[in-house]
């Protein structure tokens, strides 16, 4: 590691790289610390609702967002009694612009590895709130975290409300698919969300599907009462442990903190 960096960022996913690029745009030097030295393959939001500055030229399209049933039906189908707040169809039904998150991520990864103000370092997984002391010894003016918030929690009584879903996809099916998302709150199908964006299909269920489809189990953050590590700025959906926090929101938040 370098003897001093201005900003330390925990996590090298889309939110972490967006935070790094925002910090570097203000002239800061950045250390990106992650459990892996390989690019992330997790693109949970499937696309960006706005481009990351400097990467506006990546592929973009118009996405059609549809809802079968009502928002209340959708809320109950997905969350049961766990969640009474907003659900995605309430905000996104209709048409809106979408930017390719995979292309953006690749562009940021290459750009940061070529940037002398950015350094990547591999660290052990952070558990029980134990941020490596070596990172503090760099005397950064700011620490940002995009890793799952439970890793930074050192008080066992804190709660992390999440919802378990079952997902199948993120598999390339060709470029002839329509850029659309269908949310379904009815009883007619088991799944609640089927997305085809930039040629990638993802289907999500709130219960394990009965058709035998191969799925991965995903814990989606809802909210938390954890306030551990007040000196660390939490970013992104998993860093904040907050529902519906979008990747493109990281840039202006970092800029506001650093100004």
C-alpha positions in Angstrom: 0.0 0.0 0.0 1.0 3.6 -0.5 2.2 5.7 2.5 -0.8 8.0 2.2 -4.0 8.2 0.2 -6.8 10.8 0.4 -9.7 8.4 0.1 -10.2 4.7 0.9 -13.0 2.8 -0.7 -14.2 -0.6 0.5 -15.5 -2.7 -2.3 -14.8 -2.8 -6.1 -18.3 -3.4 -7.4 -20.2 -0.8 -9.6 -20.9 1.5 -6.6 -17.3 1.3 -5.4 -15.8 2.2 -8.8 -18.3 5.0 -9.3 -17.2 6.4 -5.9 -13.5 6.1 -6.8 -14.0 7.9 -10.1 -16.0 10.7 -8.4 -13.2 11.2 -5.8 -10.5 11.2 -8.4 -12.4 13.8 -10.4 -11.8 16.2 -7.5 -8.1 15.6 -7.5 -8.0 13.0 -4.7 -5.8 9.9 -4.7 -7.8 6.7 -4.0 -7.2 3.3 -2.6 -9.8 0.7 -3.5 -9.7 -2.2 -1.0 -11.6 -5.4 -1.8 -11.6 -9.1 -1.1 -10.9 -9.8 -4.8 -8.5 -8.4 -7.3 -10.9 -9.4 -10.1 -13.8 -7.5 -11.7 -17.2 -7.9 -10.1 -19.7 -10.0 -11.9 -22.6 -8.7 -9.8 -24.9 -6.2 -11.5 -27.9 -6.3 -9.3 -29.7 -3.3 -10.7 -29.3 -4.7 -14.3 -28.9 -1.3 -15.8 -28.1 2.3 -14.9 -30.9 5.0 -14.8 -28.3 7.7 -15.6 -24.7 7.5 -17.0 -21.6 7.8 -14.8 -19.8 11.0 -15.7 -17.0 10.2 -18.2 -18.8 7.1 -19.4 -21.8 8.6 -21.1 -20.9 7.0 -24.5 -21.7 3.5 -23.4 -24.6 1.7 -25.0 -28.0 3.0 -23.9 -31.6 2.3 -24.8 -35.2 3.0 -23.8 -36.7 0.5 -21.4 -40.4 -0.2 -21.1 -41.5 -0.9 -17.5 -44.8 -2.7 -17.1 -47.0 -3.9 -14.2 -49.6 -6.7 -14.2 -51.9 -6.1 -11.3 -51.7 -3.3 -8.8 -48.8 -2.0 -6.8 -50.4 -3.3 -3.6 -50.7 -6.8 -5.1 -47.1 -6.6 -6.2 -46.0 -5.5 -2.7 -47.8 -8.4 -1.0 -46.6 -11.0 -3.6 -43.0 -10.0 -3.2 -42.7 -9.0 0.5 -45.7 -10.3 2.2 -46.0 -8.3 5.4 -42.3 -7.4 5.6 -42.5 -4.1 3.7 -45.0 -1.3 3.6 -43.0 1.2 1.7 -42.7 1.9 -2.0 -42.1 -0.8 -4.6 -40.3 -0.3 -7.9 -43.4 -0.2 -10.2 -44.7 2.8 -8.3 -41.6 4.8 -9.5 -40.7 3.2 -12.8 -43.8 2.1 -14.8 -43.6 3.7 -18.3 -40.6 4.3 -20.5 -37.2 5.6 -19.4 -33.6 5.7 -20.6 -31.2 3.0 -19.5 -27.4 2.7 -19.7 -25.5 -0.5 -19.9 -24.1 -1.3 -16.5 -21.8 -4.0 -17.7 -20.2 -1.8 -20.3 -19.9 1.1 -17.8 -18.3 -1.1 -15.2 -15.8 -2.5 -17.7 -15.0 1.1 -18.8 -14.5 2.2 -15.1 -12.3 -0.8 -14.3 -10.0 -0.2 -17.2 -9.9 3.6 -16.6 -9.1 3.2 -12.9 -6.3 0.6 -13.5 -4.7 3.0 -15.9 -5.0 6.0 -13.5 -2.0 6.8 -11.3 -4.3 8.3 -8.7 -6.0 4.9 -8.2 -4.5 1.9 -6.4 -6.2 -1.5 -5.9 -5.4 -3.7 -2.9 -6.8 -7.1 -1.9 -7.9 -7.5 1.8 -9.5 -10.2 3.9 -13.3 -10.2 4.3 -14.4 -7.6 6.9 -16.5 -9.1 9.6 -17.7 -7.8 13.0 -16.8 -4.3 12.1 -13.0 -5.0 12.0 -11.7 -2.6 9.3 -8.0 -3.5 8.8 -5.8 -1.1 10.8 -3.4 -0.8 7.9 -6.1 1.2 6.1 -6.4 3.7 8.9 -2.5 4.0 8.9 -2.8 5.6 5.5 -4.5 8.6 7.2 -7.2 9.0 4.6 -9.4 12.1 4.9 -12.4 10.0 4.0 -13.4 6.3 4.0 -16.3 5.1 1.9 -17.8 1.7 2.1 -19.9 -0.2 -0.5 -19.6 -3.6 1.1 -22.6 -5.2 2.8 -23.3 -3.1 5.9 -23.5 -6.1 8.3 -19.7 -6.5 7.8 -19.1 -3.1 9.5 -21.4 -3.8 12.4 -19.9 -4.5 15.8 -23.0 -4.5 17.9 -24.9 -7.8 17.8 -28.3 -6.2 18.7 -28.4 -4.1 15.6 -31.0 -5.3 13.1 -30.7 -5.7 9.3 -34.0 -6.2 7.6 -33.7 -8.0 4.3 -35.9 -10.0 1.9 -34.7 -13.3 0.4 -35.5 -13.8 -3.3 -34.6 -16.4 -5.9 -33.1 -15.3 -9.1 -32.3 -17.0 -12.4 -30.5 -15.4 -15.3 -28.0 -12.7 -16.0 -27.3 -15.0 -18.9 -26.8 -13.6 -22.4 -29.6 -14.7 -24.7 -28.8 -12.7 -27.8 -29.4 -9.1 -28.8 -32.9 -9.6 -30.3 -34.7 -9.4 -27.0 -36.9 -6.5 -26.3 -35.6 -4.0 -23.7 -38.5 -4.4 -21.2 -39.3 -5.3 -17.6 -42.5 -6.9 -16.5 -43.5 -6.9 -12.9 -46.4 -9.2 -11.9 -48.5 -9.0 -8.8 -51.1 -11.5 -9.9 -51.5 -15.2 -9.0 -51.3 -16.2 -12.6 -47.5 -16.7 -12.6 -45.0 -17.6 -9.8 -42.4 -15.1 -10.7 -42.8 -11.4 -9.8 -40.2 -9.8 -12.1 -38.9 -10.7 -15.6 -36.4 -8.4 -17.2 -34.8 -8.4 -20.6 -32.3 -5.5 -20.9 -29.3 -5.2 -23.3 -29.8 -8.8 -24.3 -29.7 -10.2 -20.7 -32.6 -11.9 -19.1 -33.2 -12.1 -15.3 -36.3 -13.7 -13.6 -37.0 -13.3 -9.9 -39.3 -15.2 -7.5 -40.2 -14.4 -3.9 -40.4 -18.2 -3.3 -38.4 -21.0 -4.7 -39.9 -21.8 -8.1 -41.7 -25.1 -8.5 -40.6 -25.6 -12.1 -37.1 -26.7 -11.0 -35.4 -23.7 -12.5 -31.8 -23.2 -11.3 -31.7 -20.2 -9.0 -29.4 -18.4 -6.7 -30.6 -17.0 -3.4 -30.2 -13.3 -3.0 -30.7 -11.2 0.2 -32.1 -7.8 -0.8 -31.5 -5.1 1.8 -34.6 -3.2 3.1 -33.4 -1.1 6.1 -31.2 -1.2 9.2 -30.8 0.6 12.6 -27.0 0.1 12.6 -24.9 3.2 13.1 -21.5 1.6 13.6 -18.4 3.3 12.2 -19.8 6.8 12.0 -16.5 7.9 10.4 -17.2 5.7 7.3 -19.6 7.0 4.6 -21.8 4.1 3.5 -22.7 4.1 -0.2 -24.8 2.0 -2.5 -27.7 -0.3 -1.8 -25.7 -2.8 0.2 -23.4 -0.2 1.9 -26.4 1.8 3.2 -28.5 -1.4 3.5 -31.3 0.6 2.0 -33.9 -0.4 -0.6 -33.9 1.1 -4.1 -30.6 3.0 -3.8 -29.3 3.3 -7.4 -25.7 3.1 -8.5 -25.8 6.5 -10.4 -26.7 8.2 -7.1 -23.2 7.4 -5.7 -21.4 10.0 -7.8 -23.3 13.1 -6.6 -23.3 11.9 -3.0 -19.5 11.5 -3.0 -19.1 14.9 -4.7 -21.3 16.5 -2.0 -19.3 14.9 0.8 -15.9 15.9 -0.7 -16.7 19.4 -1.7 
